[in-house]
Amino acid sequence: MAGSITGLYWLILMLLCRVSVQPPVRILVAPRA
C-alpha cells in the first residue's frame, strides 16, 4: 500500500510543480489528512 501512496504523492507533487509554484499542497492535503 505504501507504493500506491508514494506514487500518488509524487504525481500530485509533480502536477503542482507543473501547474504552479504556489503551495496548494496544504489545500489538497488538509482535507485528505
C-alpha positions as CSV (number, residue, x, y, z in Angstrom):
1,M,0.0,0.0,0.0
2,A,2.9,2.3,0.6
3,G,3.8,2.1,-3.0
4,S,0.4,3.4,-4.1
5,I,0.6,6.3,-1.6
6,T,4.1,7.2,-2.7
7,G,3.1,7.1,-6.4
8,L,0.0,9.3,-5.7
9,Y,2.1,11.7,-3.6
10,W,4.7,12.1,-6.4
11,L,2.1,12.6,-9.0
12,I,0.4,15.4,-7.0
13,L,3.8,17.0,-6.3
14,M,4.8,16.9,-10.0
15,L,1.4,18.2,-11.0
16,L,1.6,21.1,-8.5
17,C,5.1,22.0,-9.6
18,R,4.0,22.0,-13.2
19,V,0.7,23.8,-12.7
20,S,2.1,26.4,-10.4
21,V,4.9,27.1,-7.9
22,Q,2.4,28.1,-5.2
23,P,1.8,25.9,-2.1
24,P,-1.6,24.4,-2.9
25,V,-0.4,21.2,-1.3
26,R,-2.0,22.2,2.0
27,I,-5.4,22.6,0.4
28,L,-5.1,19.1,-1.1
29,V,-3.6,17.5,1.9
30,A,-5.7,19.3,4.5
31,P,-9.0,17.6,3.6
32,R,-7.2,14.3,2.9
33,A,-5.3,14.2,6.2
